[in-house]
């Protein structure tokens, strides 16, 4: 199962569970595989840099940001999800 | 299945397939769910900003970066994977 398959599957499940699925969303998942479990875990620190990158492309409103952090054994996962406003808030236009 | 489960499962599969699994890795997955399929797809543009964020925390060597982009229907996925050098190249130290 490719990562795109995983996300398409998740989206399909969410679509079944929610009428509000049509809203535009950005989801950022950062996974840190550490070879040494004592290595520093910089994902919580990286969070604000990631939000700054998202903010460069779309208007981010604090109440529409969901942040989740999990750590187990030698793997840490940071998940940032931003639901975008109904109106088009894209800042960057492609050619 | 939580996202952490998905990644732990992937890591287990990779561990079975590779002897080099002990190397430290950072994986960034950006998923853009578009409500309007004609909306601009800024993920390819966002790629260089993400690499700049990673470079703030660890030393990134070009040959150790793998970038993959997929787009289907109303979902686009950008995957950036960085394998870190054997020696500790972490730039940011946590307290």
N, CA and C atoms of all chains as a GROMACS GRO file, in nm:
protein
  570
    1UNK      N    1   0.086  -0.119   0.000
    1UNK     CA    2   0.000   0.000   0.000
    1UNK      C    3   0.090   0.125   0.000
    2UNK      N    4   0.076   0.208  -0.104
    2UNK     CA    5   0.157   0.330  -0.110
    2UNK      C    6   0.102   0.433  -0.012
    3UNK      N    7   0.184   0.538   0.015
    3UNK     CA    8   0.138   0.643   0.106
    3UNK      C    9   0.015   0.713   0.052
    4UNK      N   10   0.010   0.728  -0.081
    4UNK     CA   11  -0.108   0.791  -0.142
    4UNK      C   12  -0.231   0.705  -0.117
    5UNK      N   13  -0.212   0.573  -0.127
    5UNK     CA   14  -0.323   0.480  -0.099
    5UNK      C   15  -0.372   0.499   0.045
    6UNK      N   16  -0.274   0.509   0.138
    6UNK     CA   17  -0.309   0.525   0.281
    6UNK      C   18  -0.395   0.649   0.300
    7UNK      N   19  -0.352   0.761   0.237
    7UNK     CA   20  -0.426   0.886   0.255
    7UNK      C   21  -0.560   0.885   0.182
    8UNK      N   22  -0.564   0.822   0.065
    8UNK     CA   23  -0.692   0.813  -0.007
    8UNK      C   24  -0.791   0.731   0.075
    9UNK      N   25  -0.740   0.623   0.137
    9UNK     CA   26  -0.823   0.536   0.219
    9UNK      C   27  -0.877   0.615   0.339
   10UNK      N   28  -0.786   0.692   0.404
   10UNK     CA   29  -0.826   0.774   0.519
   10UNK      C   30  -0.930   0.877   0.478
   11UNK      N   31  -0.909   0.937   0.361
   11UNK     CA   32  -1.002   1.040   0.316
   11UNK      C   33  -1.140   0.981   0.289
   12UNK      N   34  -1.140   0.860   0.230
   12UNK     CA   35  -1.267   0.794   0.200
   12UNK      C   36  -1.344   0.766   0.331
   13UNK      N   37  -1.271   0.719   0.433
   13UNK     CA   38  -1.333   0.691   0.562
   13UNK      C   39  -1.390   0.820   0.623
   14UNK      N   40  -1.311   0.929   0.612
   14UNK     CA   41  -1.356   1.057   0.668
   14UNK      C   42  -1.479   1.107   0.593
   15UNK      N   43  -1.480   1.085   0.461
   15UNK     CA   44  -1.592   1.131   0.378
   15UNK      C   45  -1.720   1.062   0.424
   16UNK      N   46  -1.708   0.934   0.462
   16UNK     CA   47  -1.824   0.859   0.510
   16UNK      C   48  -1.874   0.914   0.644
   17UNK      N   49  -1.778   0.972   0.721
   17UNK     CA   50  -1.812   1.014   0.857
   17UNK      C   51  -1.846   1.162   0.869
   18UNK      N   52  -1.824   1.240   0.766
   18UNK     CA   53  -1.841   1.384   0.780
   18UNK      C   54  -1.894   1.449   0.654
   19UNK      N   55  -1.987   1.542   0.674
   19UNK     CA   56  -2.041   1.614   0.560
   19UNK      C   57  -1.952   1.732   0.523
   20UNK      N   58  -1.858   1.766   0.613
   20UNK     CA   59  -1.775   1.885   0.594
   20UNK      C   60  -1.642   1.853   0.524
   21UNK      N   61  -1.636   1.738   0.459
   21UNK     CA   62  -1.510   1.692   0.400
   21UNK      C   63  -1.463   1.779   0.284
   22UNK      N   64  -1.556   1.855   0.224
   22UNK     CA   65  -1.518   1.931   0.105
   22UNK      C   66  -1.422   2.045   0.136
   23UNK      N   67  -1.402   2.077   0.263
   23UNK     CA   68  -1.313   2.188   0.298
   23UNK      C   69  -1.169   2.151   0.265
   24UNK      N   70  -1.097   2.253   0.223
   24UNK     CA   71  -0.957   2.234   0.185
   24UNK      C   72  -0.872   2.215   0.312
   25UNK      N   73  -0.780   2.120   0.304
   25UNK     CA   74  -0.696   2.090   0.420
   25UNK      C   75  -0.552   2.066   0.379
   26UNK      N   76  -0.462   2.103   0.469
   26UNK     CA   77  -0.321   2.070   0.451
   26UNK      C   78  -0.279   1.987   0.571
   27UNK      N   79  -0.215   1.875   0.547
   27UNK     CA   80  -0.172   1.789   0.656
   27UNK      C   81  -0.022   1.765   0.642
   28UNK      N   82   0.052   1.793   0.747
   28UNK     CA   83   0.197   1.774   0.743
   28UNK      C   84   0.232   1.671   0.848
   29UNK      N   85   0.304   1.570   0.805
   29UNK     CA   86   0.341   1.461   0.894
   29UNK      C   87   0.493   1.450   0.892
   30UNK      N   88   0.554   1.468   1.007
   30UNK     CA   89   0.700   1.459   1.014
   30UNK      C   90   0.734   1.337   1.100
   31UNK      N   91   0.809   1.245   1.042
   31UNK     CA   92   0.847   1.124   1.114
   31UNK      C   93   0.998   1.122   1.133
   32UNK      N   94   1.041   1.107   1.256
   32UNK     CA   95   1.185   1.102   1.286
   32UNK      C   96   1.218   0.962   1.336
   33UNK      N   97   1.294   0.890   1.252
   33UNK     CA   98   1.340   0.755   1.289
   33UNK      C   99   1.478   0.774   1.351
   34UNK      N  100   1.491   0.750   1.479
   34UNK     CA  101   1.620   0.770   1.545
   34UNK      C  102   1.696   0.640   1.559
   35UNK      N  103   1.822   0.642   1.521
   35UNK     CA  104   1.905   0.521   1.536
   35UNK      C  105   1.946   0.508   1.682
   36UNK      N  106   1.958   0.622   1.750
   36UNK     CA  107   1.997   0.624   1.890
   36UNK      C  108   1.880   0.686   1.967
   37UNK      N  109   1.821   0.606   2.056
   37UNK     CA  110   1.702   0.654   2.126
   37UNK      C  111   1.732   0.772   2.218
   38UNK      N  112   1.863   0.795   2.245
   38UNK     CA  113   1.900   0.908   2.331
   38UNK      C  114   1.921   1.034   2.247
   39UNK      N  115   1.910   1.021   2.116
   39UNK     CA  116   1.930   1.137   2.028
   39UNK      C  117   1.824   1.242   2.057
   40UNK      N  118   1.857   1.371   2.038
   40UNK     CA  119   1.759   1.475   2.070
   40UNK      C  120   1.637   1.467   1.977
   41UNK      N  121   1.523   1.495   2.034
   41UNK     CA  122   1.400   1.492   1.957
   41UNK      C  123   1.362   1.636   1.927
   42UNK      N  124   1.390   1.681   1.805
   42UNK     CA  125   1.369   1.822   1.773
   42UNK      C  126   1.235   1.848   1.705
   43UNK      N  127   1.151   1.745   1.693
   43UNK     CA  128   1.022   1.767   1.626
   43UNK      C  129   0.934   1.872   1.695
   44UNK      N  130   0.923   1.869   1.830
   44UNK     CA  131   0.839   1.973   1.891
   44UNK      C  132   0.889   2.114   1.857
   45UNK      N  133   1.021   2.129   1.849
   45UNK     CA  134   1.083   2.258   1.816
   45UNK      C  135   1.058   2.294   1.669
   46UNK      N  136   1.055   2.193   1.583
   46UNK     CA  137   1.038   2.213   1.438
   46UNK      C  138   0.896   2.261   1.402
   47UNK      N  139   0.803   2.234   1.493
   47UNK     CA  140   0.662   2.266   1.472
   47UNK      C  141   0.638   2.409   1.425
   48UNK      N  142   0.701   2.506   1.493
   48UNK     CA  143   0.675   2.647   1.459
   48UNK      C  144   0.732   2.684   1.321
   49UNK      N  145   0.841   2.617   1.282
   49UNK     CA  146   0.898   2.642   1.150
   49UNK      C  147   0.805   2.589   1.041
   50UNK      N  148   0.742   2.476   1.069
   50UNK     CA  149   0.650   2.416   0.972
   50UNK      C  150   0.526   2.505   0.956
   51UNK      N  151   0.477   2.556   1.069
   51UNK     CA  152   0.361   2.646   1.063
   51UNK      C  153   0.396   2.773   0.984
   52UNK      N  154   0.520   2.819   0.996
   52UNK     CA  155   0.563   2.939   0.921
   52UNK      C  156   0.565   2.908   0.771
   53UNK      N  157   0.608   2.789   0.733
   53UNK     CA  158   0.609   2.750   0.591
   53UNK      C  159   0.466   2.745   0.538
   54UNK      N  160   0.376   2.684   0.614
   54UNK     CA  161   0.236   2.675   0.569
   54UNK      C  162   0.179   2.816   0.551
   55UNK      N  163   0.212   2.904   0.648
   55UNK     CA  164   0.162   3.041   0.646
   55UNK      C  165   0.209   3.122   0.527
   56UNK      N  166   0.316   3.075   0.463
   56UNK     CA  167   0.368   3.144   0.344
   56UNK      C  168   0.274   3.119   0.224
   57UNK      N  169   0.202   3.008   0.227
   57UNK     CA  170   0.121   2.968   0.113
   57UNK      C  171  -0.029   2.992   0.132
   58UNK      N  172  -0.074   2.976   0.256
   58UNK     CA  173  -0.217   2.994   0.283
   58UNK      C  174  -0.236   3.072   0.413
   59UNK      N  175  -0.353   3.131   0.428
   59UNK     CA  176  -0.384   3.203   0.550
   59UNK      C  177  -0.419   3.102   0.659
   60UNK      N  178  -0.341   3.105   0.767
   60UNK     CA  179  -0.362   3.008   0.875
   60UNK      C  180  -0.426   3.079   0.994
   61UNK      N  181  -0.543   3.029   1.033
   61UNK     CA  182  -0.608   3.084   1.152
   61UNK      C  183  -0.590   2.984   1.266
   62UNK      N  184  -0.547   3.037   1.381
   62UNK     CA  185  -0.509   2.952   1.493
   62UNK      C  186  -0.614   2.846   1.527
   63UNK      N  187  -0.742   2.885   1.521
   63UNK     CA  188  -0.847   2.790   1.560
   63UNK      C  189  -0.866   2.677   1.459
   64UNK      N  190  -0.803   2.690   1.342
   64UNK     CA  191  -0.815   2.586   1.240
   64UNK      C  192  -0.691   2.496   1.233
   65UNK      N  193  -0.604   2.508   1.334
   65UNK     CA  194  -0.482   2.428   1.335
   65UNK      C  195  -0.493   2.321   1.442
   66UNK      N  196  -0.463   2.198   1.403
   66UNK     CA  197  -0.463   2.087   1.499
   66UNK      C  198  -0.322   2.026   1.498
   67UNK      N  199  -0.264   2.013   1.618
   67UNK     CA  200  -0.127   1.961   1.628
   67UNK      C  201  -0.126   1.839   1.720
   68UNK      N  202  -0.060   1.735   1.673
   68UNK     CA  203  -0.056   1.610   1.749
   68UNK      C  204   0.086   1.555   1.746
   69UNK      N  205   0.136   1.513   1.860
   69UNK     CA  206   0.272   1.459   1.866
   69UNK      C  207   0.271   1.326   1.938
   70UNK      N  208   0.336   1.226   1.877
   70UNK     CA  209   0.344   1.093   1.938
   70UNK      C  210   0.487   1.045   1.930
   71UNK      N  211   0.530   0.972   2.032
   71UNK     CA  212   0.665   0.919   2.032
   71UNK      C  213   0.662   0.779   2.091
   72UNK      N  214   0.728   0.684   2.023
   72UNK     CA  215   0.733   0.548   2.073
   72UNK      C  216   0.862   0.484   2.026
   73UNK      N  217   0.934   0.420   2.118
   73UNK     CA  218   1.061   0.355   2.086
   73UNK      C  219   1.154   0.452   2.011
   74UNK      N  220   1.192   0.416   1.889
   74UNK     CA  221   1.288   0.497   1.815
   74UNK      C  222   1.221   0.579   1.705
   75UNK      N  223   1.089   0.604   1.721
   75UNK     CA  224   1.018   0.680   1.618
   75UNK      C  225   0.932   0.789   1.684
   76UNK      N  226   0.936   0.909   1.628
   76UNK     CA  227   0.852   1.019   1.675
   76UNK      C  228   0.774   1.071   1.556
   77UNK      N  229   0.648   1.105   1.578
   77UNK     CA  230   0.564   1.154   1.470
   77UNK      C  231   0.497   1.285   1.513
   78UNK      N  232   0.514   1.388   1.430
   78UNK     CA  233   0.448   1.515   1.452
   78UNK      C  234   0.346   1.533   1.340
   79UNK      N  235   0.221   1.559   1.377
   79UNK     CA  236   0.116   1.576   1.277
   79UNK      C  237   0.056   1.717   1.293
   80UNK      N  238   0.059   1.793   1.186
   80UNK     CA  239   0.000   1.927   1.186
   80UNK      C  240  -0.108   1.929   1.079
   81UNK      N  241  -0.230   1.962   1.118
   81UNK     CA  242  -0.338   1.968   1.020
   81UNK      C  243  -0.400   2.107   1.022
   82UNK      N  244  -0.413   2.165   0.905
   82UNK     CA  245  -0.471   2.299   0.892
   82UNK      C  246  -0.592   2.290   0.800
   83UNK      N  247  -0.708   2.331   0.852
   83UNK     CA  248  -0.828   2.340   0.769
   83UNK      C  249  -0.835   2.482   0.719
   84UNK      N  250  -0.849   2.499   0.588
   84UNK     CA  251  -0.846   2.632   0.529
   84UNK      C  252  -0.986   2.693   0.525
   85UNK      N  253  -0.994   2.825   0.532
   85UNK     CA  254  -1.125   2.890   0.530
   85UNK      C  255  -1.201   2.859   0.400
   86UNK      N  256  -1.332   2.874   0.404
   86UNK     CA  257  -1.416   2.843   0.287
   86UNK      C  258  -1.373   2.923   0.164
   87UNK      N  259  -1.350   3.054   0.185
   87UNK     CA  260  -1.309   3.136   0.071
   87UNK      C  261  -1.163   3.103   0.037
   88UNK      N  262  -1.126   3.130  -0.086
   88UNK     CA  263  -0.992   3.098  -0.133
   88UNK      C  264  -0.889   3.186  -0.063
   89UNK      N  265  -0.803   3.123   0.020
   89UNK     CA  266  -0.704   3.198   0.095
   89UNK      C  267  -0.563   3.168   0.046
   90UNK      N  268  -0.555   3.107  -0.071
   90UNK     CA  269  -0.423   3.073  -0.122
   90UNK      C  270  -0.344   3.200  -0.152
   91UNK      N  271  -0.222   3.206  -0.102
   91UNK     CA  272  -0.140   3.325  -0.122
   91UNK      C  273  -0.052   3.314  -0.246
   92UNK      N  274  -0.017   3.191  -0.282
   92UNK     CA  275   0.077   3.172  -0.392
   92UNK      C  276   0.002   3.121  -0.514
   93UNK      N  277   0.018   3.189  -0.624
   93UNK     CA  278  -0.046   3.147  -0.749
   93UNK      C  279   0.057   3.084  -0.840
   94UNK      N  280   0.022   2.967  -0.893
   94UNK     CA  281   0.114   2.898  -0.985
   94UNK      C  282   0.092   2.952  -1.126
   95UNK      N  283   0.195   2.945  -1.207
   95UNK     CA  284   0.184   2.991  -1.346
   95UNK      C  285   0.092   2.900  -1.425
   96UNK      N  286  -0.647   0.222   1.259
   96UNK     CA  287  -0.500   0.225   1.262
   96UNK      C  288  -0.453   0.371   1.268
   97UNK      N  289  -0.380   0.407   1.373
   97UNK     CA  290  -0.331   0.546   1.384
   97UNK      C  291  -0.215   0.568   1.288
   98UNK      N  292  -0.179   0.695   1.267
   98UNK     CA  293  -0.066   0.726   1.179
   98UNK      C  294   0.063   0.668   1.234
   99UNK      N  295   0.076   0.667   1.367
   99UNK     CA  296   0.197   0.609   1.427
   99UNK      C  297   0.202   0.460   1.396
  100UNK      N  298   0.084   0.395   1.402
  100UNK     CA  299   0.078   0.252   1.368
  100UNK      C  300   0.124   0.230   1.224
  101UNK      N  301   0.075   0.319   1.133
  101UNK     CA  302   0.111   0.306   0.990
  101UNK      C  303   0.262   0.312   0.975
  102UNK      N  304   0.325   0.409   1.042
  102UNK     CA  305   0.469   0.426   1.026
  102UNK      C  306   0.548   0.316   1.096
  103UNK      N  307   0.498   0.269   1.211
  103UNK     CA  308   0.566   0.159   1.280
  103UNK      C  309   0.560   0.034   1.193
  104UNK      N  310   0.445   0.014   1.128
  104UNK     CA  311   0.428  -0.101   1.040
  104UNK      C  312   0.524  -0.092   0.921
  105UNK      N  313   0.532   0.028   0.862
  105UNK     CA  314   0.623   0.050   0.749
  105UNK      C  315   0.768   0.028   0.792
  106UNK      N  316   0.801   0.076   0.912
  106UNK     CA  317   0.938   0.062   0.958
  106UNK      C  318   0.973  -0.086   0.981
  107UNK      N  319   0.877  -0.160   1.032
  107UNK     CA  320   0.899  -0.304   1.056
  107UNK      C  321   0.925  -0.376   0.924
  108UNK      N  322   0.843  -0.341   0.822
  108UNK     CA  323   0.859  -0.401   0.690
  108UNK      C  324   0.997  -0.367   0.633
  109UNK      N  325   1.037  -0.240   0.649
  109UNK     CA  326   1.166  -0.196   0.596
  109UNK      C  327   1.280  -0.267   0.670
  110UNK      N  328   1.261  -0.286   0.800
  110UNK     CA  329   1.364  -0.352   0.881
  110UNK      C  330   1.387  -0.494   0.829
  111UNK      N  331   1.279  -0.558   0.787
  111UNK     CA  332   1.289  -0.694   0.734
  111UNK      C  333   1.364  -0.695   0.601
  112UNK      N  334   1.353  -0.583   0.527
  112UNK     CA  335   1.408  -0.578   0.392
  112UNK      C  336   1.546  -0.515   0.384
  113UNK      N  337   1.594  -0.455   0.490
  113UNK     CA  338   1.719  -0.379   0.480
  113UNK      C  339   1.803  -0.391   0.605
  114UNK      N  340   1.933  -0.404   0.584
  114UNK     CA  341   2.025  -0.411   0.697
  114UNK      C  342   2.064  -0.272   0.742
  115UNK      N  343   2.035  -0.170   0.660
  115UNK     CA  344   2.080  -0.034   0.687
  115UNK      C  345   1.975   0.047   0.762
  116UNK      N  346   1.879  -0.021   0.824
  116UNK     CA  347   1.766   0.048   0.886
  116UNK      C  348   1.806   0.132   1.007
  117UNK      N  349   1.922   0.100   1.066
  117UNK     CA  350   1.960   0.170   1.189
  117UNK      C  351   1.995   0.316   1.164
  118UNK      N  352   2.011   0.357   1.040
  118UNK     CA  353   2.047   0.496   1.010
  118UNK      C  354   1.932   0.589   1.046
  119UNK      N  355   1.970   0.705   1.093
  119UNK     CA  356   1.872   0.804   1.132
  119UNK      C  357   1.806   0.865   1.009
  120UNK      N  358   1.674   0.882   1.015
  120UNK     CA  359   1.602   0.935   0.900
  120UNK      C  360   1.494   1.034   0.943
  121UNK      N  361   1.471   1.130   0.856
  121UNK     CA  362   1.360   1.224   0.874
  121UNK      C  363   1.271   1.211   0.752
  122UNK      N  364   1.143   1.195   0.775
  122UNK     CA  365   1.049   1.180   0.663
  122UNK      C  366   0.939   1.285   0.680
  123UNK      N  367   0.919   1.365   0.578
  123UNK     CA  368   0.816   1.468   0.583
  123UNK      C  369   0.713   1.438   0.475
  124UNK      N  370   0.590   1.432   0.516
  124UNK     CA  371   0.482   1.399   0.425
  124UNK      C  372   0.382   1.514   0.429
  125UNK      N  373   0.361   1.578   0.315
  125UNK     CA  374   0.266   1.689   0.309
  125UNK      C  375   0.149   1.646   0.221
  126UNK      N  376   0.031   1.650   0.277
  126UNK     CA  377  -0.088   1.609   0.201
  126UNK      C  378  -0.180   1.729   0.185
  127UNK      N  379  -0.216   1.756   0.062
  127UNK     CA  380  -0.304   1.869   0.033
  127UNK      C  381  -0.437   1.814  -0.020
  128UNK      N  382  -0.541   1.828   0.060
  128UNK     CA  383  -0.676   1.786   0.020
  128UNK      C  384  -0.742   1.909  -0.040
  129UNK      N  385  -0.765   1.907  -0.168
  129UNK     CA  386  -0.826   2.025  -0.233
  129UNK      C  387  -0.976   2.008  -0.249
  130UNK      N  388  -1.051   2.109  -0.209
  130UNK     CA  389  -1.196   2.103  -0.227
  130UNK      C  390  -1.229   2.132  -0.373
  131UNK      N  391  -1.143   2.212  -0.437
  131UNK     CA  392  -1.162   2.247  -0.578
  131UNK      C  393  -1.043   2.193  -0.655
  132UNK      N  394  -1.069   2.101  -0.745
  132UNK     CA  395  -0.959   2.037  -0.817
  132UNK      C  396  -0.882   2.134  -0.906
  133UNK      N  397  -0.942   2.253  -0.931
  133UNK     CA  398  -0.871   2.353  -1.012
  133UNK      C  399  -0.785   2.444  -0.924
  134UNK      N  400  -0.792   2.423  -0.792
  134UNK     CA  401  -0.714   2.508  -0.701
  134UNK      C  402  -0.565   2.485  -0.728
  135UNK      N  403  -0.482   2.589  -0.704
  135UNK     CA  404  -0.339   2.573  -0.734
  135UNK      C  405  -0.275   2.469  -0.643
  136UNK      N  406  -0.183   2.396  -0.699
  136UNK     CA  407  -0.113   2.293  -0.624
  136UNK      C  408   0.026   2.348  -0.591
  137UNK      N  409   0.041   2.395  -0.467
  137UNK     CA  410   0.167   2.462  -0.430
  137UNK      C  411   0.267   2.368  -0.364
  138UNK      N  412   0.235   2.238  -0.356
  138UNK     CA  413   0.328   2.147  -0.289
  138UNK      C  414   0.466   2.141  -0.356
  139UNK      N  415   0.473   2.135  -0.491
  139UNK     CA  416   0.607   2.132  -0.550
  139UNK      C  417   0.689   2.256  -0.512
  140UNK      N  418   0.621   2.370  -0.501
  140UNK     CA  419   0.686   2.496  -0.463
  140UNK      C  420   0.729   2.493  -0.316
  141UNK      N  421   0.648   2.428  -0.233
  141UNK     CA  422   0.673   2.422  -0.088
  141UNK      C  423   0.795   2.336  -0.053
  142UNK      N  424   0.832   2.250  -0.147
  142UNK     CA  425   0.941   2.154  -0.126
  142UNK      C  426   1.070   2.221  -0.076
  143UNK      N  427   1.110   2.331  -0.139
  143UNK     CA  428   1.238   2.394  -0.102
  143UNK      C  429   1.231   2.458   0.037
  144UNK      N  430   1.111   2.504   0.076
  144UNK     CA  431   1.096   2.560   0.211
  144UNK      C  432   1.108   2.450   0.316
  145UNK      N  433   1.054   2.334   0.283
  145UNK     CA  434   1.061   2.222   0.376
  145UNK      C  435   1.206   2.176   0.393
  146UNK      N  436   1.278   2.170   0.282
  146UNK     CA  437   1.419   2.130   0.290
  146UNK      C  438   1.499   2.232   0.373
  147UNK      N  439   1.462   2.361   0.363
  147UNK     CA  440   1.530   2.464   0.442
  147UNK      C  441   1.503   2.443   0.591
  148UNK      N  442   1.380   2.404   0.626
  148UNK     CA  443   1.347   2.378   0.767
  148UNK      C  444   1.429   2.258   0.818
  149UNK      N  445   1.435   2.152   0.739
  149UNK     CA  446   1.512   2.034   0.781
  149UNK      C  447   1.658   2.074   0.802
  150UNK      N  448   1.710   2.156   0.708
  150UNK     CA  449   1.850   2.198   0.713
  150UNK      C  450   1.884   2.282   0.836
  151UNK      N  451   1.782   2.336   0.899
  151UNK     CA  452   1.804   2.415   1.021
  151UNK      C  453   1.839   2.324   1.140
  152UNK      N  454   1.792   2.199   1.131
  152UNK     CA  455   1.809   2.106   1.244
  152UNK      C  456   1.918   2.002   1.222
  153UNK      N  457   1.935   1.960   1.098
  153UNK     CA  458   2.036   1.857   1.069
  153UNK      C  459   2.110   1.893   0.941
  154UNK      N  460   2.228   1.836   0.926
  154UNK     CA  461   2.306   1.858   0.805
  154UNK      C  462   2.248   1.772   0.693
  155UNK      N  463   2.204   1.839   0.587
  155UNK     CA  464   2.141   1.766   0.476
  155UNK      C  465   2.237   1.761   0.358
  156UNK      N  466   2.269   1.639   0.316
  156UNK     CA  467   2.354   1.624   0.197
  156UNK      C  468   2.263   1.583   0.081
  157UNK      N  469   2.280   1.651  -0.031
  157UNK     CA  470   2.192   1.634  -0.146
  157UNK      C  471   2.171   1.488  -0.185
  158UNK      N  472   2.279   1.409  -0.179
  158UNK     CA  473   2.267   1.269  -0.223
  158UNK      C  474   2.186   1.183  -0.125
  159UNK      N  475   2.158   1.238  -0.008
  159UNK     CA  476   2.080   1.162   0.091
  159UNK      C  477   1.935   1.206   0.099
  160UNK      N  478   1.893   1.286   0.000
  160UNK     CA  479   1.755   1.336  -0.001
  160UNK      C  480   1.677   1.265  -0.112
  161UNK      N  481   1.561   1.215  -0.076
  161UNK     CA  482   1.473   1.150  -0.174
  161UNK      C  483   1.340   1.226  -0.174
  162UNK      N  484   1.297   1.268  -0.291
  162UNK     CA  485   1.173   1.346  -0.301
  162UNK      C  486   1.076   1.276  -0.396
  163UNK      N  487   0.952   1.266  -0.352
  163UNK     CA  488   0.852   1.196  -0.431
  163UNK      C  489   0.722   1.277  -0.427
  164UNK      N  490   0.660   1.295  -0.542
  164UNK     CA  491   0.536   1.372  -0.548
  164UNK      C  492   0.430   1.293  -0.624
  165UNK      N  493   0.311   1.283  -0.565
  165UNK     CA  494   0.201   1.211  -0.630
  165UNK      C  495   0.076   1.297  -0.621
  166UNK      N  496  -0.005   1.289  -0.725
  166UNK     CA  497  -0.129   1.365  -0.725
  166UNK      C  498  -0.239   1.281  -0.788
  167UNK      N  499  -0.354   1.274  -0.722
  167UNK     CA  500  -0.466   1.198  -0.777
  167UNK      C  501  -0.596   1.262  -0.730
  168UNK      N  502  -0.688   1.284  -0.822
  168UNK     CA  503  -0.817   1.345  -0.790
  168UNK      C  504  -0.795   1.475  -0.712
  169UNK      N  505  -0.851   1.481  -0.591
  169UNK     CA  506  -0.844   1.604  -0.512
  169UNK      C  507  -0.740   1.596  -0.401
  170UNK      N  508  -0.640   1.508  -0.418
  170UNK     CA  509  -0.538   1.494  -0.314
  170UNK      C  510  -0.399   1.491  -0.378
  171UNK      N  511  -0.307   1.566  -0.317
  171UNK     CA  512  -0.168   1.565  -0.362
  171UNK      C  513  -0.081   1.530  -0.242
  172UNK      N  514   0.022   1.451  -0.265
  172UNK     CA  515   0.111   1.411  -0.156
  172UNK      C  516   0.256   1.437  -0.197
  173UNK      N  517   0.326   1.509  -0.111
  173UNK     CA  518   0.469   1.534  -0.130
  173UNK      C  519   0.543   1.460  -0.019
  174UNK      N  520   0.638   1.376  -0.056
  174UNK     CA  521   0.715   1.300   0.043
  174UNK      C  522   0.862   1.337   0.029
  175UNK      N  523   0.920   1.382   0.138
  175UNK     CA  524   1.062   1.415   0.140
  175UNK      C  525   1.128   1.327   0.246
  176UNK      N  526   1.229   1.251   0.206
  176UNK     CA  527   1.297   1.165   0.303
  176UNK      C  528   1.445   1.198   0.303
  177UNK      N  529   1.498   1.221   0.423
  177UNK     CA  530   1.640   1.254   0.438
  177UNK      C  531   1.704   1.150   0.528
  178UNK      N  532   1.806   1.083   0.474
  178UNK     CA  533   1.884   0.989   0.555
  178UNK      C  534   2.003   1.068   0.610
  179UNK      N  535   2.022   1.063   0.741
  179UNK     CA  536   2.127   1.145   0.802
  179UNK      C  537   2.259   1.068   0.804
  180UNK      N  538   2.370   1.142   0.801
  180UNK     CA  539   2.501   1.077   0.803
  180UNK      C  540   2.519   0.994   0.930
  181UNK      N  541   2.612   0.897   0.924
  181UNK     CA  542   2.637   0.809   1.039
  181UNK      C  543   2.672   0.889   1.165
  182UNK      N  544   2.764   0.987   1.149
  182UNK     CA  545   2.804   1.068   1.264
  182UNK      C  546   2.689   1.161   1.300
  183UNK      N  547   2.686   1.201   1.425
  183UNK     CA  548   2.578   1.286   1.474
  183UNK      C  549   2.587   1.424   1.408
  184UNK      N  550   2.487   1.459   1.326
  184UNK     CA  551   2.489   1.586   1.255
  184UNK      C  552   2.379   1.678   1.304
  185UNK      N  553   2.324   1.646   1.421
  185UNK     CA  554   2.217   1.730   1.473
  185UNK      C  555   2.271   1.868   1.508
  186UNK      N  556   2.203   1.970   1.461
  186UNK     CA  557   2.248   2.107   1.485
  186UNK      C  558   2.186   2.167   1.610
  187UNK      N  559   2.064   2.119   1.642
  187UNK     CA  560   1.991   2.180   1.753
  187UNK      C  561   1.994   2.086   1.873
  188UNK      N  562   2.037   2.135   1.984
  188UNK     CA  563   2.042   2.056   2.108
  188UNK      C  564   1.926   2.096   2.198
  189UNK      N  565   1.856   1.998   2.247
  189UNK     CA  566   1.745   2.027   2.338
  189UNK      C  567   1.800   2.039   2.480
  190UNK      N  568   1.730   2.114   2.564
  190UNK     CA  569   1.773   2.132   2.704
  190UNK      C  570   1.760   2.000   2.778
   0.00000   0.00000   0.00000
